[in-house]
Amino acid sequence: MKRLSRRFKRHFNRPGRRVAIKSHRAWYWQALAAVLLVGIGYLLAYWHLTIGAKFSPTFHVSPVLTDEALLAKVVFAERQLQVQRAMQEGLAKELAGVQEESMKLKESVNFYQSILEENASGDRAKLNSFKLEKGKAANQYQYHLVLSQQGSHSKAIQGSLKLALEGTDATGTKVKMPLKNDQDNAAQIKINFRYYQRVDGSFTLPDGVTGEMVEASFLENGAKQPNISQKVGLPG
């Protein structure tokens, strides 16, 4: 009996198929949702372009340089380089001038120190410098000498200065002849000084003579032999 009752219940109590229930929305609600979404997107875009741009970092795009702009930059750089080179050359010249002036000052200091030095043997003359340079006329030369007094400077030094030319004549023979000053045509230069004296003048080579050396000699009054004698080659 139990088996029959179970079969009877199973026959009348069979489970039905599962049914899915879906909610259905009206079309005007869908249209309204679409309009709302479009409006929200528009508002977001407007805020980003207007208000949001103030808070967002600014990106600068470098412009592309044209050929004219590049050429202008190159020209400007070249001019700056030229200015720097000119400044360096100017500084180098100034430095060379300062060094030359410093050497001259040292020479002057040494010169005056040598004058003030005491000499136990008494006063005597000294030839400090003897220079030759070409003159303006043909075969003309200028000379520059500086004589100084060494010792106690108790009395003036007096004497005569002579210039002699050593060279060759037209036949090739070695010659030595006195030179005359162009200003007064004198063969001797009178010397009379205390402490120091500068002697400047010019001479012209005799015709047919090729000069090689010029000898300057100083003969003090009362002496039999020149006190000073120095030779200098003629500048080419």
Secondary structure, 3 states (H helix, E strand, C coil): CHHHHHHHHHHHCCCCCCCCCCCCCCHHHHHHHHHHHHHHHHHHHHHHHCCHHHHCCCCCCCCCCCHHHHHHHHHHHHHHHHHHHHHHHHHHHHHHHHHHHHHHHHHHHHHHHHHHCCCCCCCEEEEEEEEEEECCCCCEEEEEEEEEEECCCCCCEEEEEEEEEEEECCCCCEEEEECCCCCCCCCEEEEEECCEEEEEEEEECCCCCEEEEEEEEEEECCCCCCCEEEEEECCC
